[in-house]
Amino acid sequence: MLMGKWRVEYDRENCIGAGACVATNAEWWSIDQDGKATLKSASYDPERKLWTLEIEEADVQKQMDAAGVCPVNVIHIIDPDGNKKI
């Protein structure tokens, strides 16, 4: 993974399927057939058990909004320096 990019880290295993992320940001999130949210175009990291997606700075606020409404806090935004924002 390249440093210097914003990224979303999503713990899908612990998602409860509330759908708040989808309601806030349907461009990037959807509900899958199993009832859990899916981060569109994300890649799975089996070692960390996380879905990750690099995003442009222009998309950070949209993803922070989705992370902020998640009732189980399984969506995190990581800045280019590796600091967790949510």
C-alpha positions in Angstrom: 0.0 0.0 0.0 1.4 3.4 -1.0 1.8 6.0 1.7 0.7 9.5 0.9 -2.9 8.6 0.1 -6.0 8.8 2.2 -7.7 5.5 2.7 -10.8 3.9 4.1 -10.5 0.8 6.3 -13.6 -1.2 6.8 -14.2 -4.1 9.2 -17.0 -5.8 7.3 -16.9 -8.8 9.6 -18.3 -6.7 12.5 -20.8 -4.8 10.4 -24.4 -5.1 11.6 -26.0 -3.9 8.3 -27.7 -0.8 9.8 -27.3 0.9 6.4 -26.5 4.3 7.7 -23.3 4.5 5.6 -25.4 3.7 2.5 -28.0 6.4 3.4 -25.2 8.9 3.8 -23.0 7.9 0.9 -24.6 5.6 -1.7 -22.0 6.5 -4.2 -19.4 4.5 -2.3 -21.5 2.1 -0.1 -24.2 -0.5 -0.8 -25.9 -3.3 1.1 -25.0 -6.7 -0.1 -27.2 -9.8 -0.3 -25.9 -11.0 3.1 -27.3 -7.8 4.7 -23.9 -6.2 5.4 -22.5 -3.0 3.9 -20.0 -3.2 1.0 -17.4 -0.6 0.3 -17.4 -0.4 -3.5 -14.1 -1.1 -5.2 -12.3 -2.0 -1.9 -9.7 -4.7 -1.6 -9.6 -7.3 1.1 -6.5 -7.6 3.4 -6.8 -11.1 4.9 -4.0 -10.5 7.4 -5.7 -7.6 8.9 -9.3 -8.8 8.1 -10.1 -5.3 6.7 -11.4 -4.0 3.4 -9.4 -1.0 2.3 -9.8 1.6 -0.4 -7.5 4.5 -1.3 -9.4 7.7 -1.9 -8.7 11.2 -3.1 -8.7 14.1 -0.7 -11.9 15.4 -2.4 -13.7 12.3 -1.2 -12.5 12.4 2.4 -15.5 14.3 3.8 -18.0 12.0 2.1 -16.3 9.0 3.7 -16.0 10.7 7.1 -19.7 11.3 7.0 -20.3 7.6 6.4 -17.9 6.6 9.1 -19.5 9.1 11.5 -22.9 7.6 11.3 -21.8 4.0 11.6 -23.4 2.7 14.9 -20.7 0.1 15.4 -17.7 2.2 14.4 -16.3 -0.3 11.8 -15.4 2.4 9.2 -12.2 4.4 9.7 -10.5 7.1 7.6 -6.7 7.1 7.6 -4.8 10.2 6.6 -1.7 10.2 4.4 0.5 10.1 7.6 -1.2 7.0 8.8 -3.3 8.7 11.5 -6.8 7.5 12.1 -9.4 10.2 11.7 -12.6 8.3 12.7 
